[in-house]
Amino acid sequence: MRKGTRHSTSISQLVRDFAAQNPSFGQAQIVRELVSQGHKVYPGLVSQALKRGAGVKNRKSSKPARKPRVTKVAKSKASEVGFQFDQFKAAANFVKLCGGVDKAIASIRSYEKIVALFE
């Protein structure tokens, strides 16, 4: 505002009050009515006054948003020992196919004997 021009209420508040009293009016009608009453109002001001609530500031930060930190996950102790879940799953399926642990062990021993014959 220029020096010496003091309004008893702000123009934005005047626009919000007028829009509340006349909810059926569009932005262009609000501008026409307030200009006819002698207020210096323009469409951009009306748009901005109606977009924001009373006392609500809608500012964006000038700083860029922080990127989320990437958290590193420690390796599990099981992988260091040599435990592989997919190998465990395959072994479990093998035991099921054989019909039990004893039969699975017997088939592994038979496999070892066959491998020894071909060496």
N, C-alpha and C positions, 0 to 999 in steps of 0.2 A: 504494500500500500504506500501511497505517497504520504509525505509528512502533512499533518494537519487534517487528514481525512479519517476520522474515527467513526466507526459504526457502533451503535449500541449493541447489536448482535452481529455475528459474522454472516456473510452472504450465504455460505454453505448451510449454516443452521437455518437461515431464512428459507432456503430452498427445501430443506428437509421438513420443516414445519409446514410449508405450503403444500408439499407433496402428501404429507400425512392428512391434511385437511381435505385434500382433493385426490383421493386414491385413483379415480378413474382417468385423470389427466395423464397424457403422455409427456415425454420430455419437451417436445416442441411446444405443446400447449402451456406448459409451466413457464418456459422462456417467454412466450408472448404475453402471458398474464403479468409476470413480474416486471417485464420491460414497460408494459402499459401502466403499472403502478409507480414507475419512476426508478426502479432499481437497475443497476448495471449488471446484467446477467447474460451469459452466453452459453450455448449448448454444451460445451466441454465442461464448464463448471457444474452445470446441472447433472450431467452424467457422472462426474466424479463425486459429487455430493450424495447422489442417490446410491452409488456403488458402495461407498463406505458407510459404516454405521456411525453414530455420534460418538466421537472420542476414540474411534478405532483407527489405528494406524496400519496401513497396508504397505509396509516398506519391505523391500528385499535387501538383503545384506550385500554390501559391496565386495565382501570377501568370498572367495570360492568355497563351496561346500567341502568339508573334510572327507577324504576317502576313508572308508572303514579299514581298520587294521586287519591284516591277515594274520590269523592265529595259527602258528605251526603246531601240529599235533605230533606228540612224541611217538616213536615207534613202540609197539607193544613188545613186551618181553618174549611173548610166544614166537614172534617172527625171528628174534635173535637165536632162539633155541633151535629153530628149524621147523616149527609147527606151521603147517600150511593148511588152511581150512578146506580148500578144494581137495587136497590129498586125503584129509580125514574123511571128507564126504565120500570120496571114491572108495576108500577102505570100508566104510560102513556099508556101501552098496554091494561091495564084493562079499562081505560077511553075510549079507541078506541073501545074495544069490546062491552062496554055498549052503545055506541052511543052518548056520551057526558058526561060532568061533572055532570049535574043534575041527569041523570039516574044512574051514577056510585054512587053518594051519596045515592040515594034512594035504590040501591041494597045493599049498606053497612049497611044501617039502617035495612033493611029486614034481613040481615045476623045476625045483633046484636040481633034482636027479636027472631030468631030461636035458637041462642046460649043460650039466656036467658031461653027459654022453656026447654031445656035439662039440665039445671043446677039444 
